[in-house]
């Protein structure tokens, strides 16, 4: 989310890696607050893919008809390795992936974690 003053200009979902990159850039401008530093440490610890792979995987996931941006970002952050983990990501959605779609998504994810 981009805020100017107290008005939201733009809002979108961001991966943990993107959050880490933004905080790292802000760290160069000055000292981070406590919450920002904790978030940066978390991002460094749990970011699993570099920027290029994250962006490419996100684009591939968004090519699937049923996968919305929010779910795609969660998949990039968590990198599920089996159907149960993937189903947990979609547990609050109004739709579910069938077995074929689940397999296809897991195949795409596996390309990036090898």
N, CA, C and O atoms as CSV, one atom per row, in Angstrom:
chain,resi,resn,atom,element,x,y,z
A,1,UNK,N,N,0.840,-1.155,0.000
A,1,UNK,CA,C,0.000,0.000,0.000
A,1,UNK,C,C,0.896,1.232,0.000
A,1,UNK,O,O,1.861,1.311,0.760
A,2,UNK,N,N,0.572,2.175,-0.846
A,2,UNK,CA,C,1.330,3.411,-0.931
A,2,UNK,C,C,0.467,4.527,-0.360
A,2,UNK,O,O,-0.662,4.738,-0.803
A,3,UNK,N,N,0.998,5.232,0.614
A,3,UNK,CA,C,0.226,6.266,1.287
A,3,UNK,C,C,0.935,7.603,1.148
A,3,UNK,O,O,2.135,7.712,1.398
A,4,UNK,N,N,0.187,8.608,0.749
A,4,UNK,CA,C,0.699,9.968,0.715
A,4,UNK,C,C,-0.137,10.744,1.719
A,4,UNK,O,O,-1.352,10.864,1.561
A,5,UNK,N,N,0.503,11.264,2.736
A,5,UNK,CA,C,-0.258,11.912,3.803
A,5,UNK,C,C,-1.101,10.862,4.483
A,5,UNK,O,O,-0.570,9.904,5.045
A,6,UNK,N,N,-2.409,11.029,4.440
A,6,UNK,CA,C,-3.304,10.050,5.050
A,6,UNK,C,C,-4.208,9.404,4.016
A,6,UNK,O,O,-5.194,8.755,4.364
A,7,UNK,N,N,-3.873,9.580,2.750
A,7,UNK,CA,C,-4.681,9.035,1.672
A,7,UNK,C,C,-3.973,7.846,1.031
A,7,UNK,O,O,-2.800,7.938,0.670
A,8,UNK,N,N,-4.680,6.740,0.891
A,8,UNK,CA,C,-4.124,5.576,0.211
A,8,UNK,C,C,-4.149,5.838,-1.289
A,8,UNK,O,O,-5.205,6.091,-1.868
A,9,UNK,N,N,-2.982,5.775,-1.905
A,9,UNK,CA,C,-2.875,6.035,-3.332
A,9,UNK,C,C,-3.030,4.746,-4.127
A,9,UNK,O,O,-3.708,4.716,-5.153
A,10,UNK,N,N,-2.398,3.689,-3.646
A,10,UNK,CA,C,-2.399,2.424,-4.366
A,10,UNK,C,C,-2.241,1.299,-3.351
A,10,UNK,O,O,-1.499,1.435,-2.378
A,11,UNK,N,N,-2.930,0.203,-3.575
A,11,UNK,CA,C,-2.843,-0.932,-2.667
A,11,UNK,C,C,-2.704,-2.216,-3.480
A,11,UNK,O,O,-3.412,-2.415,-4.468
A,12,UNK,N,N,-1.787,-3.086,-3.056
A,12,UNK,CA,C,-1.630,-4.384,-3.705
A,12,UNK,C,C,-0.966,-5.333,-2.715
A,12,UNK,O,O,-0.420,-4.904,-1.699
A,13,UNK,N,N,-1.018,-6.613,-3.018
A,13,UNK,CA,C,-0.391,-7.619,-2.169
A,13,UNK,C,C,1.099,-7.684,-2.480
A,13,UNK,O,O,1.502,-7.551,-3.635
A,14,UNK,N,N,1.913,-7.887,-1.453
A,14,UNK,CA,C,3.364,-7.939,-1.637
A,14,UNK,C,C,3.914,-9.186,-0.960
A,14,UNK,O,O,3.440,-9.594,0.100
A,15,UNK,N,N,4.912,-9.780,-1.585
A,15,UNK,CA,C,5.564,-10.942,-0.984
A,15,UNK,C,C,6.445,-10.481,0.175
A,15,UNK,O,O,6.774,-9.300,0.287
A,16,UNK,N,N,6.815,-11.409,1.017
A,16,UNK,CA,C,7.705,-11.101,2.136
A,16,UNK,C,C,9.030,-10.550,1.605
A,16,UNK,O,O,9.612,-9.649,2.209
A,17,UNK,N,N,9.498,-11.076,0.505
A,17,UNK,CA,C,10.737,-10.606,-0.093
A,17,UNK,C,C,10.650,-9.154,-0.535
A,17,UNK,O,O,11.596,-8.389,-0.348
A,18,UNK,N,N,9.510,-8.765,-1.126
A,18,UNK,CA,C,9.321,-7.378,-1.537
A,18,UNK,C,C,9.307,-6.445,-0.329
A,18,UNK,O,O,9.877,-5.354,-0.373
A,19,UNK,N,N,8.662,-6.874,0.736
A,19,UNK,CA,C,8.619,-6.084,1.961
A,19,UNK,C,C,10.040,-5.883,2.486
A,19,UNK,O,O,10.408,-4.784,2.900
A,20,UNK,N,N,10.825,-6.947,2.464
A,20,UNK,CA,C,12.214,-6.862,2.903
A,20,UNK,C,C,13.017,-5.883,2.066
A,20,UNK,O,O,13.832,-5.128,2.597
A,21,UNK,N,N,12.786,-5.892,0.742
A,21,UNK,CA,C,13.504,-4.975,-0.144
A,21,UNK,C,C,13.144,-3.524,0.155
A,21,UNK,O,O,14.023,-2.662,0.171
A,22,UNK,N,N,11.875,-3.244,0.391
A,22,UNK,CA,C,11.441,-1.883,0.708
A,22,UNK,C,C,12.064,-1.426,2.026
A,22,UNK,O,O,12.561,-0.304,2.128
A,23,UNK,N,N,12.035,-2.296,3.027
A,23,UNK,CA,C,12.608,-1.929,4.325
A,23,UNK,C,C,14.125,-1.767,4.246
A,23,UNK,O,O,14.692,-0.905,4.918
A,24,UNK,N,N,14.775,-2.581,3.439
A,24,UNK,CA,C,16.219,-2.466,3.267
A,24,UNK,C,C,16.560,-1.119,2.633
A,24,UNK,O,O,17.542,-0.480,3.012
A,25,UNK,N,N,15.746,-0.690,1.664
A,25,UNK,CA,C,15.958,0.613,1.024
A,25,UNK,C,C,15.743,1.747,2.033
A,25,UNK,O,O,16.493,2.723,2.048
A,26,UNK,N,N,14.716,1.609,2.872
A,26,UNK,CA,C,14.454,2.639,3.888
A,26,UNK,C,C,15.542,2.668,4.950
A,26,UNK,O,O,15.835,3.717,5.524
A,27,UNK,N,N,16.132,1.522,5.202
A,27,UNK,CA,C,17.211,1.457,6.187
A,27,UNK,C,C,18.387,2.304,5.728
A,27,UNK,O,O,19.079,2.906,6.550
A,28,UNK,N,N,18.614,2.356,4.437
A,28,UNK,CA,C,19.685,3.179,3.889
A,28,UNK,C,C,19.428,4.671,4.065
A,28,UNK,O,O,20.364,5.470,4.087
A,29,UNK,N,N,18.159,5.043,4.190
A,29,UNK,CA,C,17.793,6.450,4.368
A,29,UNK,C,C,17.901,6.897,5.815
A,29,UNK,O,O,18.021,8.091,6.089
A,30,UNK,N,N,17.861,5.960,6.733
A,30,UNK,CA,C,17.914,6.294,8.152
A,30,UNK,C,C,17.584,5.088,8.994
A,30,UNK,O,O,17.348,4.001,8.468
A,31,UNK,N,N,17.568,5.272,10.283
A,31,UNK,CA,C,17.310,4.167,11.195
A,31,UNK,C,C,15.848,3.733,11.134
A,31,UNK,O,O,14.943,4.564,11.053
A,32,UNK,N,N,15.635,2.429,11.174
A,32,UNK,CA,C,14.281,1.881,11.168
A,32,UNK,C,C,13.721,1.860,12.582
A,32,UNK,O,O,14.464,1.761,13.559
A,33,UNK,N,N,12.396,1.956,12.675
A,33,UNK,CA,C,11.735,1.807,13.968
A,33,UNK,C,C,11.788,0.352,14.398
A,33,UNK,O,O,12.170,-0.518,13.614
A,34,UNK,N,N,11.405,0.084,15.639
A,34,UNK,CA,C,11.455,-1.272,16.173
A,34,UNK,C,C,10.664,-2.254,15.313
A,34,UNK,O,O,11.179,-3.308,14.940
A,35,UNK,N,N,9.407,-1.908,14.996
A,35,UNK,CA,C,8.553,-2.809,14.219
A,35,UNK,C,C,9.121,-3.045,12.827
A,35,UNK,O,O,9.064,-4.158,12.303
A,36,UNK,N,N,9.666,-1.995,12.236
A,36,UNK,CA,C,10.254,-2.140,10.911
A,36,UNK,C,C,11.478,-3.046,10.949
A,36,UNK,O,O,11.676,-3.856,10.043
A,37,UNK,N,N,12.289,-2.922,11.970
A,37,UNK,CA,C,13.489,-3.760,12.086
A,37,UNK,C,C,13.108,-5.222,12.303
A,37,UNK,O,O,13.719,-6.120,11.725
A,38,UNK,N,N,12.103,-5.455,13.133
A,38,UNK,CA,C,11.635,-6.830,13.362
A,38,UNK,C,C,11.095,-7.418,12.060
A,38,UNK,O,O,11.353,-8.578,11.738
A,39,UNK,N,N,10.351,-6.613,11.321
A,39,UNK,CA,C,9.806,-7.074,10.044
A,39,UNK,C,C,10.918,-7.355,9.039
A,39,UNK,O,O,10.857,-8.345,8.311
A,40,UNK,N,N,11.923,-6.505,8.992
A,40,UNK,CA,C,13.064,-6.728,8.101
A,40,UNK,C,C,13.796,-8.017,8.461
A,40,UNK,O,O,14.157,-8.792,7.575
A,41,UNK,N,N,14.016,-8.251,9.748
A,41,UNK,CA,C,14.666,-9.485,10.184
A,41,UNK,C,C,13.851,-10.708,9.771
A,41,UNK,O,O,14.404,-11.708,9.315
A,42,UNK,N,N,12.527,-10.617,9.935
A,42,UNK,CA,C,11.633,-11.706,9.535
A,42,UNK,C,C,11.747,-11.942,8.028
A,42,UNK,O,O,11.859,-13.083,7.579
A,43,UNK,N,N,11.718,-10.863,7.258
A,43,UNK,CA,C,11.792,-10.984,5.797
A,43,UNK,C,C,13.097,-11.635,5.370
A,43,UNK,O,O,13.105,-12.491,4.485
A,44,UNK,N,N,14.193,-11.240,5.988
A,44,UNK,CA,C,15.485,-11.834,5.656
A,44,UNK,C,C,15.507,-13.327,5.974
A,44,UNK,O,O,16.070,-14.125,5.225
A,45,UNK,N,N,14.892,-13.689,7.083
A,45,UNK,CA,C,14.915,-15.079,7.531
A,45,UNK,C,C,14.026,-15.981,6.670
A,45,UNK,O,O,14.378,-17.132,6.410
A,46,UNK,N,N,12.876,-15.461,6.230
A,46,UNK,CA,C,11.891,-16.325,5.582
A,46,UNK,C,C,11.723,-16.120,4.081
A,46,UNK,O,O,10.891,-16.790,3.470
A,47,UNK,N,N,12.473,-15.230,3.478
A,47,UNK,CA,C,12.425,-15.101,2.023
A,47,UNK,C,C,13.199,-16.259,1.418
A,47,UNK,O,O,14.377,-16.459,1.717
A,48,UNK,N,N,12.523,-17.020,0.560
A,48,UNK,CA,C,13.113,-18.249,0.037
A,48,UNK,C,C,13.636,-18.118,-1.390
A,48,UNK,O,O,14.488,-18.901,-1.807
A,49,UNK,N,N,13.136,-17.138,-2.142
A,49,UNK,CA,C,13.543,-16.977,-3.539
A,49,UNK,C,C,14.092,-15.580,-3.770
A,49,UNK,O,O,13.703,-14.627,-3.094
A,50,UNK,N,N,15.012,-15.467,-4.743
A,50,UNK,CA,C,15.505,-14.132,-5.093
A,50,UNK,C,C,14.429,-13.392,-5.892
A,50,UNK,O,O,13.424,-13.978,-6.293
A,51,UNK,N,N,14.656,-12.118,-6.112
A,51,UNK,CA,C,13.653,-11.249,-6.734
A,51,UNK,C,C,13.200,-11.756,-8.104
A,51,UNK,O,O,12.002,-11.783,-8.387
A,52,UNK,N,N,14.130,-12.150,-8.940
A,52,UNK,CA,C,13.785,-12.616,-10.280
A,52,UNK,C,C,12.893,-13.840,-10.266
A,52,UNK,O,O,11.899,-13.904,-10.990
A,53,UNK,N,N,13.250,-14.813,-9.440
A,53,UNK,CA,C,12.444,-16.035,-9.349
A,53,UNK,C,C,11.067,-15.737,-8.761
A,53,UNK,O,O,10.065,-16.295,-9.209
A,54,UNK,N,N,11.015,-14.855,-7.756
A,54,UNK,CA,C,9.711,-14.497,-7.146
A,54,UNK,C,C,8.785,-13.896,-8.189
A,54,UNK,O,O,7.618,-14.278,-8.285
A,55,UNK,N,N,9.301,-12.956,-8.971
A,55,UNK,CA,C,8.475,-12.283,-9.968
A,55,UNK,C,C,8.019,-13.240,-11.061
A,55,UNK,O,O,6.865,-13.193,-11.486
A,56,UNK,N,N,8.913,-14.100,-11.514
A,56,UNK,CA,C,8.562,-15.056,-12.569
A,56,UNK,C,C,7.534,-16.057,-12.077
A,56,UNK,O,O,6.570,-16.357,-12.781
A,57,UNK,N,N,7.736,-16.579,-10.862
A,57,UNK,CA,C,6.776,-17.530,-10.295
A,57,UNK,C,C,5.420,-16.868,-10.109
A,57,UNK,O,O,4.390,-17.472,-10.409
A,58,UNK,N,N,5.405,-15.646,-9.622
A,58,UNK,CA,C,4.146,-14.934,-9.415
A,58,UNK,C,C,3.395,-14.777,-10.737
A,58,UNK,O,O,2.181,-14.977,-10.787
A,59,UNK,N,N,4.103,-14.422,-11.796
A,59,UNK,CA,C,3.469,-14.283,-13.118
A,59,UNK,C,C,2.902,-15.611,-13.598
A,59,UNK,O,O,1.794,-15.661,-14.131
A,60,UNK,N,N,3.664,-16.688,-13.408
A,60,UNK,CA,C,3.177,-18.011,-13.836
A,60,UNK,C,C,1.933,-18.413,-13.064
A,60,UNK,O,O,0.998,-18.973,-13.636
A,61,UNK,N,N,1.916,-18.129,-11.769
A,61,UNK,CA,C,0.759,-18.491,-10.954
A,61,UNK,C,C,-0.474,-17.678,-11.339
A,61,UNK,O,O,-1.590,-18.197,-11.318
A,62,UNK,N,N,-0.283,-16.427,-11.685
A,62,UNK,CA,C,-1.417,-15.583,-12.070
A,62,UNK,C,C,-1.992,-15.978,-13.426
A,62,UNK,O,O,-3.091,-15.552,-13.779
A,63,UNK,N,N,-1.257,-16.789,-14.191
A,63,UNK,CA,C,-1.778,-17.296,-15.457
A,63,UNK,C,C,-2.870,-18.345,-15.238
A,63,UNK,O,O,-3.673,-18.605,-16.134
A,64,UNK,N,N,-2.898,-18.942,-14.052
A,64,UNK,CA,C,-3.957,-19.898,-13.739
A,64,UNK,C,C,-5.257,-19.116,-13.526
A,64,UNK,O,O,-5.281,-18.102,-12.830
A,65,UNK,N,N,-6.310,-19.601,-14.126
A,65,UNK,CA,C,-7.585,-18.896,-14.091
A,65,UNK,C,C,-8.130,-18.697,-12.675
A,65,UNK,O,O,-8.658,-17.628,-12.369
A,66,UNK,N,N,-8.013,-19.686,-11.824
A,66,UNK,CA,C,-8.614,-19.624,-10.493
A,66,UNK,C,C,-7.748,-18.919,-9.446
A,66,UNK,O,O,-8.245,-18.582,-8.372
A,67,UNK,N,N,-6.492,-18.695,-9.731
A,67,UNK,CA,C,-5.598,-18.148,-8.714
A,67,UNK,C,C,-5.601,-16.621,-8.763
A,67,UNK,O,O,-5.219,-16.012,-9.762
A,68,UNK,N,N,-6.036,-16.030,-7.668
A,68,UNK,CA,C,-6.041,-14.575,-7.547
A,68,UNK,C,C,-4.696,-14.120,-6.990
A,68,UNK,O,O,-3.897,-14.928,-6.518
A,69,UNK,N,N,-4.462,-12.806,-7.056
A,69,UNK,CA,C,-3.180,-12.259,-6.634
A,69,UNK,C,C,-2.849,-12.599,-5.187
A,69,UNK,O,O,-1.710,-12.955,-4.883
A,70,UNK,N,N,-3.821,-12.495,-4.292
A,70,UNK,CA,C,-3.574,-12.783,-2.878
A,70,UNK,C,C,-3.072,-14.214,-2.679
A,70,UNK,O,O,-2.098,-14.436,-1.959
A,71,UNK,N,N,-3.729,-15.176,-3.310
A,71,UNK,CA,C,-3.319,-16.575,-3.188
A,71,UNK,C,C,-1.957,-16.804,-3.837
A,71,UNK,O,O,-1.138,-17.557,-3.310
A,72,UNK,N,N,-1.708,-16.161,-4.974
A,72,UNK,CA,C,-0.423,-16.321,-5.659
A,72,UNK,C,C,0.725,-15.813,-4.787
A,72,UNK,O,O,1.786,-16.435,-4.728
A,73,UNK,N,N,0.515,-14.693,-4.115
A,73,UNK,CA,C,1.546,-14.147,-3.229
A,73,UNK,C,C,1.809,-15.099,-2.068
A,73,UNK,O,O,2.958,-15.306,-1.677
A,74,UNK,N,N,0.746,-15.675,-1.519
A,74,UNK,CA,C,0.920,-16.646,-0.427
A,74,UNK,C,C,1.697,-17.865,-0.906
A,74,UNK,O,O,2.553,-18.379,-0.185
A,75,UNK,N,N,1.409,-18.325,-2.102
A,75,UNK,CA,C,2.120,-19.479,-2.652
A,75,UNK,C,C,3.601,-19.151,-2.822
A,75,UNK,O,O,4.458,-19.972,-2.494
A,76,UNK,N,N,3.907,-17.966,-3.328
A,76,UNK,CA,C,5.309,-17.557,-3.506
A,76,UNK,C,C,6.016,-17.494,-2.149
A,76,UNK,O,O,7.170,-17.906,-2.033
A,77,UNK,N,N,5.336,-16.986,-1.136
A,77,UNK,CA,C,5.951,-16.874,0.195
A,77,UNK,C,C,6.154,-18.235,0.851
A,77,UNK,O,O,7.188,-18.478,1.473
A,78,UNK,N,N,5.176,-19.119,0.715
A,78,UNK,CA,C,5.211,-20.394,1.439
A,78,UNK,C,C,5.822,-21.538,0.645
A,78,UNK,O,O,6.336,-22.491,1.232
A,79,UNK,N,N,5.776,-21.461,-0.667
A,79,UNK,CA,C,6.285,-22.521,-1.550
A,79,UNK,C,C,5.822,-23.905,-1.102
A,79,UNK,O,O,6.634,-24.723,-0.668
A,80,UNK,N,N,4.518,-24.169,-1.206
A,80,UNK,CA,C,3.991,-25.470,-0.778
A,80,UNK,C,C,4.585,-26.608,-1.609
A,80,UNK,O,O,4.806,-26.464,-2.811
A,81,UNK,N,N,4.838,-27.738,-0.952
A,81,UNK,CA,C,5.436,-28.871,-1.651
A,81,UNK,C,C,4.478,-30.041,-1.816
A,81,UNK,O,O,4.807,-31.022,-2.483
A,82,UNK,N,N,3.303,-29.949,-1.219
A,82,UNK,CA,C,2.318,-31.025,-1.389
A,82,UNK,C,C,0.906,-30.447,-1.436
A,82,UNK,O,O,0.688,-29.272,-1.139
A,83,UNK,N,N,-0.037,-31.291,-1.812
A,83,UNK,CA,C,-1.420,-30.856,-2.011
A,83,UNK,C,C,-2.048,-30.332,-0.724
A,83,UNK,O,O,-2.824,-29.378,-0.768
A,84,UNK,N,N,-1.734,-30.929,0.408
A,84,UNK,CA,C,-2.317,-30.473,1.676
A,84,UNK,C,C,-1.891,-29.050,2.005
A,84,UNK,O,O,-2.709,-28.239,2.439
A,85,UNK,N,N,-0.625,-28.746,1.803
A,85,UNK,CA,C,-0.140,-27.389,2.061
A,85,UNK,C,C,-0.808,-26.389,1.113
A,85,UNK,O,O,-1.155,-25.281,1.521
A,86,UNK,N,N,-0.985,-26.777,-0.133
A,86,UNK,CA,C,-1.623,-25.899,-1.105
A,86,UNK,C,C,-3.099,-25.681,-0.753
A,86,UNK,O,O,-3.610,-24.568,-0.877
A,87,UNK,N,N,-3.774,-26.732,-0.320
A,87,UNK,CA,C,-5.186,-26.607,0.067
A,87,UNK,C,C,-5.369,-25.645,1.238
A,87,UNK,O,O,-6.376,-24.940,1.310
A,88,UNK,N,N,-4.402,-25.612,2.153
A,88,UNK,CA,C,-4.489,-24.684,3.277
A,88,UNK,C,C,-4.497,-23.235,2.805
A,88,UNK,O,O,-5.181,-22.396,3.390
A,89,UNK,N,N,-3.754,-22.942,1.769
A,89,UNK,CA,C,-3.723,-21.582,1.229
A,89,UNK,C,C,-5.093,-21.192,0.690
A,89,UNK,O,O,-5.500,-20.035,0.797
A,90,UNK,N,N,-5.798,-22.149,0.116
A,90,UNK,CA,C,-7.107,-21.875,-0.485
A,90,UNK,C,C,-8.269,-22.156,0.471
A,90,UNK,O,O,-9.426,-22.117,0.052
A,91,UNK,N,N,-7.989,-22.432,1.723
A,91,UNK,CA,C,-9.051,-22.819,2.658
A,91,UNK,C,C,-10.082,-21.722,2.905
A,91,UNK,O,O,-11.231,-22.030,3.221
A,92,UNK,N,N,-9.708,-20.464,2.772
A,92,UNK,CA,C,-10.665,-19.376,2.997
A,92,UNK,C,C,-11.264,-18.835,1.703
A,92,UNK,O,O,-12.079,-17.914,1.729
A,93,UNK,N,N,-10.865,-19.399,0.594
A,93,UNK,CA,C,-11.380,-18.940,-0.691
A,93,UNK,C,C,-12.734,-19.577,-0.971
A,93,UNK,O,O,-13.087,-20.598,-0.383
A,94,UNK,N,N,-13.473,-18.967,-1.863
A,94,UNK,CA,C,-14.790,-19.504,-2.240
A,94,UNK,C,C,-14.662,-20.599,-3.294
A,94,UNK,O,O,-15.659,-21.205,-3.688
A,95,UNK,N,N,-13.471,-20.845,-3.735
A,95,UNK,CA,C,-13.231,-21.853,-4.754
A,95,UNK,C,C,-12.094,-22.757,-4.291
A,95,UNK,O,O,-11.302,-22.384,-3.426
A,96,UNK,N,N,-12.024,-23.929,-4.867
A,96,UNK,CA,C,-10.926,-24.847,-4.572
A,96,UNK,C,C,-10.350,-25.326,-5.896
A,96,UNK,O,O,-11.030,-25.343,-6.922
A,97,UNK,N,N,-9.100,-25.707,-5.850
A,97,UNK,CA,C,-8.469,-26.270,-7.030
A,97,UNK,C,C,-8.783,-27.756,-7.083
A,97,UNK,O,O,-8.745,-28.435,-6.057
A,98,UNK,N,N,-9.093,-28.266,-8.266
A,98,UNK,CA,C,-9.296,-29.703,-8.380
A,98,UNK,C,C,-7.929,-30.388,-8.388
A,98,UNK,O,O,-6.898,-29.715,-8.374
A,99,UNK,N,N,-7.917,-31.705,-8.411
A,99,UNK,CA,C,-6.661,-32.452,-8.319
A,99,UNK,C,C,-5.704,-32.127,-9.467
A,99,UNK,O,O,-4.494,-32.030,-9.260
A,100,UNK,N,N,-6.240,-31.961,-10.665
A,100,UNK,CA,C,-5.398,-31.649,-11.827
A,100,UNK,C,C,-4.747,-30.282,-11.652
A,100,UNK,O,O,-3.545,-30.128,-11.870
A,101,UNK,N,N,-5.544,-29.293,-11.259
A,101,UNK,CA,C,-5.011,-27.937,-11.062
A,101,UNK,C,C,-3.996,-27.904,-9.928
A,101,UNK,O,O,-2.978,-27.216,-10.013
A,102,UNK,N,N,-4.279,-28.647,-8.872
A,102,UNK,CA,C,-3.350,-28.718,-7.742
A,102,UNK,C,C,-2.001,-29.262,-8.208
A,102,UNK,O,O,-0.952,-28.719,-7.862
A,103,UNK,N,N,-2.036,-30.326,-8.985
A,103,UNK,CA,C,-0.807,-30.913,-9.508
A,103,UNK,C,C,-0.043,-29.950,-10.398
A,103,UNK,O,O,1.183,-29.867,-10.328
A,104,UNK,N,N,-0.774,-29.219,-11.238
A,104,UNK,CA,C,-0.128,-28.263,-12.133
A,104,UNK,C,C,0.542,-27.143,-11.346
A,104,UNK,O,O,1.662,-26.745,-11.667
A,105,UNK,N,N,-0.133,-26.632,-10.318
A,105,UNK,CA,C,0.438,-25.562,-9.496
A,105,UNK,C,C,1.678,-26.071,-8.762
A,105,UNK,O,O,2.696,-25.381,-8.711
A,106,UNK,N,N,1.598,-27.252,-8.205
A,106,UNK,CA,C,2.745,-27.821,-7.493
A,106,UNK,C,C,3.922,-28.057,-8.435
A,106,UNK,O,O,5.075,-27.884,-8.041
A,107,UNK,N,N,3.640,-28.450,-9.671
A,107,UNK,CA,C,4.716,-28.626,-10.663
A,107,UNK,C,C,5.406,-27.301,-10.959
A,107,UNK,O,O,6.629,-27.251,-11.090
A,108,UNK,N,N,4.633,-26.236,-11.064
A,108,UNK,CA,C,5.209,-24.909,-11.311
A,108,UNK,C,C,6.080,-24.500,-10.128
A,108,UNK,O,O,7.193,-24.010,-10.321
A,109,UNK,N,N,5.593,-24.692,-8.923
A,109,UNK,CA,C,6.337,-24.313,-7.720
A,109,UNK,C,C,7.627,-25.124,-7.624
A,109,UNK,O,O,8.673,-24.581,-7.267
A,110,UNK,N,N,7.563,-26.410,-7.936
A,110,UNK,CA,C,8.743,-27.275,-7.824
A,110,UNK,C,C,9.875,-26.824,-8.740
A,110,UNK,O,O,11.045,-27.035,-8.423
A,111,UNK,N,N,9.540,-26.205,-9.874
A,111,UNK,CA,C,10.583,-25.703,-10.783
A,111,UNK,C,C,11.453,-24.656,-10.093
A,111,UNK,O,O,12.628,-24.505,-10.429
A,112,UNK,N,N,10.895,-23.948,-9.153
A,112,UNK,CA,C,11.600,-22.837,-8.527
A,112,UNK,C,C,12.307,-23.201,-7.242
A,112,UNK,O,O,13.155,-22.442,-6.772
A,113,UNK,N,N,11.979,-24.345,-6.659
A,113,UNK,CA,C,12.617,-24.695,-5.384
A,113,UNK,C,C,13.696,-25.747,-5.551
A,113,UNK,O,O,14.266,-26.205,-4.561
A,114,UNK,N,N,13.982,-26.130,-6.757
A,114,UNK,CA,C,15.033,-27.129,-6.979
A,114,UNK,C,C,16.360,-26.478,-7.190
A,114,UNK,O,O,17.360,-27.166,-7.392
